[in-house]
């Protein structure tokens, strides 16, 4: 029997923690991307949007029968993302400590969900900046989605931060603001 431990956690527990973290994070990311793209009114005929729809529909469609949307917010996607984050957080606490602290899991899950949304926007802004440096990006299905996702965030900043020559500094200002928000959320949760 392999009883090797690193910092009190067995190798099998480390593998389980890794798999739970990665698999739940990927699906939660897909649900959150679909939620945020829907909120931004992105084109859902885009191939990448269609991928997100096909991956998340098997769970979201049955949920929508019981959880209606509130305005433009897909409430069932919010509930699904929070529920999955709660399960993920609970499993990770159970695997790493051997104890399940349900009230703590709820609090941690909410914090992790907020942090994930902030990171989605940070990565989208970085991808948008890198793509703008590449040049010819005609036909790339990622560009319209990233622009749709980031435009609601950048539009108010562009009203305050003017272009300097040909440089648009609004993505950098947004990333700085999101990192400040991330610091605040990290200190709350």
C-alpha positions in Angstrom: 0.0 0.0 0.0 1.2 3.5 -0.9 1.2 5.4 2.3 3.5 8.2 1.2 2.3 11.5 2.5 3.3 15.0 1.6 2.3 17.6 4.2 -0.1 15.1 5.8 -2.0 14.4 2.6 -1.5 11.0 0.9 -0.6 10.7 -2.8 -4.0 9.3 -3.6 -5.7 12.2 -1.8 -3.5 14.7 -3.8 -4.6 13.0 -7.0 -8.2 13.2 -6.0 -7.9 16.8 -5.0 -6.3 17.6 -8.4 -9.0 15.8 -10.3 -11.9 17.3 -8.4 -10.4 20.8 -8.7 -9.7 20.6 -12.5 -12.9 18.8 -13.5 -15.2 21.1 -11.5 -13.3 24.2 -12.5 -13.6 23.4 -16.2 -17.4 22.9 -16.0 -17.9 25.9 -13.7 -15.9 28.0 -16.1 -18.1 26.8 -19.0 -21.3 27.7 -17.1 -19.9 31.1 -16.0 -18.8 31.9 -19.6 -22.2 31.0 -20.9 -23.8 33.2 -18.2 -21.5 36.2 -18.8 -21.8 35.9 -22.6 -25.5 35.8 -22.3 -25.5 38.8 -20.0 -23.3 40.6 -22.6 -25.6 39.6 -25.4 -22.9 37.8 -27.3 -23.6 36.1 -30.6 -24.7 32.5 -29.7 -24.3 31.4 -33.4 -20.5 31.6 -32.9 -18.9 28.1 -32.9 -17.3 28.7 -29.4 -20.7 29.8 -28.0 -22.3 26.7 -29.6 -19.7 24.6 -27.8 -20.6 26.2 -24.4 -24.4 25.7 -25.1 -23.9 22.0 -26.0 -21.8 21.4 -22.9 -24.1 23.2 -20.5 -27.6 22.5 -21.9 -28.0 19.0 -20.5 -28.0 20.5 -17.0 -29.4 24.0 -17.6 -32.5 23.0 -19.6 -34.0 20.9 -16.9 -33.1 23.5 -14.3 -34.9 26.3 -16.2 -38.2 24.5 -15.7 -38.0 25.3 -12.0 -35.7 28.3 -11.9 -36.9 31.2 -14.2 -34.6 33.9 -15.4 -34.7 37.3 -13.7 -34.5 39.9 -16.4 -31.4 39.3 -18.5 -29.8 37.1 -15.8 -29.9 33.4 -16.4 -30.8 32.5 -12.8 -30.5 28.8 -13.4 -26.8 29.3 -14.5 -26.1 31.3 -11.4 -27.6 28.5 -9.2 -25.8 25.8 -11.1 -22.4 27.6 -10.9 -22.9 28.2 -7.2 -24.1 24.7 -6.5 -21.1 23.2 -8.4 -18.7 25.5 -6.6 -20.3 24.5 -3.3 -19.8 20.8 -4.1 -16.3 21.4 -5.3 -15.4 23.4 -2.1 -16.9 20.8 0.1 -15.1 17.9 -1.6 -11.8 19.7 -1.5 -12.2 20.5 2.2 -13.2 16.9 2.9 -10.3 15.5 0.9 -7.7 17.8 2.3 -8.7 18.0 6.0 -10.9 15.0 6.4 -13.7 17.2 7.8 -16.7 18.8 6.2 -17.5 22.2 7.4 -20.7 23.0 5.5 -21.2 26.7 6.7 -17.6 27.4 5.8 -18.1 25.7 2.4 -21.0 28.0 1.6 -18.9 31.1 2.4 -15.8 29.8 0.6 -17.9 28.8 -2.5 -19.3 32.3 -2.8 -15.9 33.8 -2.6 -14.4 31.4 -5.1 -17.3 32.1 -7.5 -16.7 35.8 -7.3 -13.0 35.3 -7.8 -13.6 33.0 -10.8 -15.7 35.7 -12.5 -13.0 38.3 -11.9 -10.4 36.0 -13.4 -12.6 35.3 -16.4 -12.6 39.0 -17.2 -8.9 39.4 -16.5 -8.0 36.5 -18.9 -10.5 37.9 -21.5 -8.8 41.3 -21.4 -5.3 39.7 -21.7 -6.5 37.6 -24.6 -8.0 40.7 -26.2 -4.7 42.6 -25.8 -2.6 39.7 -27.3 -5.0 39.3 -30.2 -4.8 43.1 -30.9 -1.0 42.8 -31.2 -1.1 39.8 -33.7 -2.8 41.8 -36.4 -4.9 40.0 -39.0 -7.5 38.1 -37.1 -10.2 37.8 -39.7 -12.4 34.7 -39.3 -11.2 33.9 -35.8 -14.3 33.0 -33.8 -12.7 33.9 -30.5 -12.4 37.7 -31.2 -16.1 38.6 -31.4 -16.8 36.6 -28.2 -13.9 38.3 -26.3 -15.0 41.7 -27.6 -18.7 41.0 -26.5 -17.5 39.9 -23.1 -15.2 42.9 -22.4 -17.1 45.7 -24.1 -19.6 46.2 -21.2 -16.6 46.5 -18.9 -14.5 48.7 -21.1 -17.2 51.1 -22.4 -17.4 53.2 -19.2 -13.7 53.3 -18.8 -13.2 54.5 -22.4 -15.4 57.5 -21.6 -13.0 58.5 -18.9 -9.6 57.3 -20.2 -8.9 58.9 -23.6 -6.9 57.3 -26.4 -3.2 58.3 -26.2 -2.1 58.4 -29.8 -3.2 55.0 -31.1 -3.0 53.3 -27.7 -6.2 52.3 -25.9 -5.2 52.1 -22.2 -8.7 51.1 -21.0 -7.9 47.4 -20.9 -4.9 48.1 -18.6 -7.1 50.3 -16.4 -9.7 47.5 -16.3 -7.1 44.9 -15.4 -5.7 47.1 -12.6 -9.3 47.7 -11.3 -10.1 44.0 -11.4 -6.9 43.1 -9.5 -7.8 45.6 -6.8 -11.2 44.0 -6.6 -9.6 40.6 -6.4 -7.4 41.8 -3.5 -10.6 43.1 -1.7 -12.5 39.8 -2.3 -9.5 37.7 -1.2 -9.4 39.7 2.1 -13.2 39.2 2.6 -13.4 35.5 1.8 
